[in-house]
Amino acid sequence: MEEIGWILLEALIKAIVIFTMILLAAATLVYIERKFSAFIQNRIGPNRAGPKGLLQPFADVLKLFMKEDIVPDAANKNLHRLAPIISLGVTVAVYAVIPLGNSFELAGRTIYMGIAPNVNIGILFILALTSVGVYGITLAGWSSNNKYSLLGGLRSSAQMISYELSMGLAILGVIMVSGSLNLNDIVVHQSGWMWNILLQPLGFIIFLVSAFAETNRTPFDLPEAEPELVGGYNTEYTGMKFGMFFLAEYGNMATSSALIATLYLGGWQLPVNPEWIGLQEGSVWLALAQLATIIIKILLLSCFFIWVRWTVPRFRYDQLMNLGWKVLLPLALLNVIATGVVMFLI
Amino acid sequence: MNRKENNESQRLNFWEKLYLPEIAKGMGITFRQMFKPKFTRQYPEERWEPLGSYRGRPILVKEETGERCVACGLCSRVCPALAIEVQAAETEKIKERYPIKFEINMLRCIFCGFCEEVCPEEAIIMSKDYDMVFASHEEAILGKDRLEIPIAQLQDRLEYLREYK
């Protein structure tokens, strides 16, 4: 009985820490995005709220809190309220299985970095959750009872479903290489610079492009294409409900970055052998160093997401579908077959 | 018809059709842009000083001896937005007419400068004042007290008018 209590306490503490980290990451990404875009456009960006504008995201959220919360008369009220919760909830839930470091021993117990990084169906869990994430946006579009929102929601569901296939197939290559669905095992398999990006370059590109489509980021941000759809699925949302979609978008970006880092870029593996810098296997300091490593990787990848957003224009809808079904899907299949043949021969 | 097809698949070569190298090039361009100098003006602290040719808030010129305006009403007549209201009165001085009431409704003013152009006395001219904030409608109707500005502050505009008007 006592054991279960400890496990629950541990999970609770980790959940609180990780939830806070995600919200902070979203805030940081909002700030980075605004600064990054400003620099790319030869502007200065936010510099009024706090030193160098660092408090800008908090000011934004505070503003959203103070706004009136409008639910349209003709909307389906319950679904309208549910949609942002699904969006944000799914984003946060994905982090449950992402390993943020190797396990370490503390007070006679093995503690894993992450809420449940050792789930043996980690990848399936993530794929299932991202599919649920589609509901957030689709329900938001449908329940608003607004034609633009509906179009945005429909687009996003079509887009996410199309890209989920090639995403899943790209992951399949990684699973074949590492022989496990457990994310921690996949990371362990990449030790010593044997990153999956070297073994699966094609799969990496497919996964990267699909990740952009999954997170609705430019060049695939069709669900919220302002010029044609007003605001897309979140047209009818105000106040903190809009804020939740907003946070979910940035949270999604962090999630996708974490996935890319975990699956292809060595996850929490330190760039050098930990024993060279005096960190012992299974120690707390090593775990913290690994946590720092994956956070840096996530931040760099998020910066890449932002950089692409301010470089590449939005795709047209038919181009998006063509790319998804006629290019990425066959390439992903080819990747799986090639991986299989190579593994059979070696 | 001797017309060449000009569609995407013919215009682009293999690498361009792959998108990725071109995207990488584009990202190189945006990356370089990040280190270029910025031209942002930190407005409230760092203000812009307009030139003499700038058409800001219309004002009345006040000389050391008194106002220039003779209340002929031409500005009020020419104003396309009907923003100016003038009421004349008489004095015992040599210049016997003066405006007892001169009001410009800044909510109506469109900064066209016709009043300045039509004024025979060069009494109403456009100033450099460009940031006007009013908290109420009444406050936006400027009377003589807020319109009259000493001539010493208006040299730029007067020189400009003498040269180009």
Chai-1 contact restraints between the chains, C-beta under 6 A:
chainA,res_idxA,chainB,res_idxB,connection_type,confidence,min_distance_angstrom,max_distance_angstrom,comment,restraint_id
A,F39,B,M34,contact,1.0,0.0,6.0,A-B,restraint_1
A,I40,B,T30,contact,1.0,0.0,6.0,A-B,restraint_2
A,I40,B,Q33,contact,1.0,0.0,6.0,A-B,restraint_3
A,I40,B,M34,contact,1.0,0.0,6.0,A-B,restraint_4
A,N42,B,K36,contact,1.0,0.0,6.0,A-B,restraint_5
A,N42,B,K38,contact,1.0,0.0,6.0,A-B,restraint_6
A,R43,B,T40,contact,1.0,0.0,6.0,A-B,restraint_7
A,I44,B,K38,contact,1.0,0.0,6.0,A-B,restraint_8
A,I44,B,T40,contact,1.0,0.0,6.0,A-B,restraint_9
A,W310,B,T30,contact,1.0,0.0,6.0,A-B,restraint_10
A,T311,B,G26,contact,1.0,0.0,6.0,A-B,restraint_11
A,T311,B,M27,contact,1.0,0.0,6.0,A-B,restraint_12
A,T311,B,T30,contact,1.0,0.0,6.0,A-B,restraint_13
A,V312,B,I23,contact,1.0,0.0,6.0,A-B,restraint_14
